[in-house]
């Protein structure tokens, strides 16, 4: 009898240990995931994450420019009344099939390529890719040669032709340098979402998803697995971080 | 006789020199007794009494701290506040200050003007604390964009019609050439 008791308690002990071990194995995974989402401010970004976007053109409303205005407000981009030379980090593009006359609307922005041509051509090293895949311009080093603007197949970069009237202190911008979408790096570093994605969701379109494409549990990865996501000019083999559905 | 004249001459020069020295000490002394020929650097008005490093160190090395932090922030995403230029400005320039970089009243230029050291930080960075984080006219649908030329002037949130906008062009071109 007492022997049975011992056995029962041993079984329960083994069971409890197994549960505890399982919990211990899960917990570090969950913890790592959380760290990846919002890194501590004093730590450098790592290649453990790669930030990306998935844009569903079926949900992107034709004529809606919520993402464009949100970007302009967030980054303090104002027009000088000269559209040909005004800066533009994100723009709405309409594609029309000449045969079927079917039109789709999509936001075009820096595609945050894995092998960015802008970085390849930059003579000073100002154009660079962060460890987490965000392609940026270090305006301290940029000499304004605009070689990157020519190299970019997506026409994603702009040159600041005129003195910038700054309205935000987290996004320093100045005349004589090239600039483009930063994927709202100041927000992303604090665990936030880019302004365009937020605006799209607030406008109840939800056409843009932002997340870590290296994390299989992230919403963007799940969507990519389920529906796929096309690259624009996939033939160039740039492996873009911004993918589109429905093109 | 000649030797006496030479000695007198030397003595006079010494006396004149001492007198000049004494005069200059009075002339440049402020009422508190401190010499006023150093630049008048405005101190923070937000109650902070200590800088991130001792004052002498900051005077000598602030540029190195800022430069180091600059590269870490831009390239590695390290956003600590200690040596951030933004935090220098937030602490040293009052929010309601009208002084801009270049004015003698501005914290940075008060000393840089005096020392004749030109910097280009404020060609891109803000020389004053940011007024308010723009909450933005975050639209619930598409909204008129004011001065923005890149989008449509539309009022309906979602429309199946193609608005006749620069973005409605029948090509992959955006509104920009």
Interface residues (C-beta under 8 A of the other chain):
Chain A: X39 X41 X42 X43 X44 X45 X61 X62 X63 X64 X65 X66 X68 X69 X70 X72 X73 X74 X76 X78 X79 X81 X83 X84 X86 X88 X91 X92 X93 X94 X95 X96 X103 X105 X108 X128 X130 X131 X132 X136 X138 X139 X140 X155 X158 X164 X166 X167 X168 X169 X170 X172 X173 X174 X175 X177 X185 X186 X189 X190 X195 X198 X199 X202 X203 X204 X205
Chain B: X70 X72 X74 X75 X76 X77 X78 X79 X80 X81 X86 X89 X123 X124 X125 X126 X129 X130 X131 X133 X134 X136 X137 X138 X139 X140 X141 X142 X143 X145 X147 X148 X149 X150 X151 X152 X154 X156 X157 X158 X159 X160 X161 X162 X163 X165 X166 X167 X168 X169 X170 X171 X172 X173 X174 X175 X176 X177
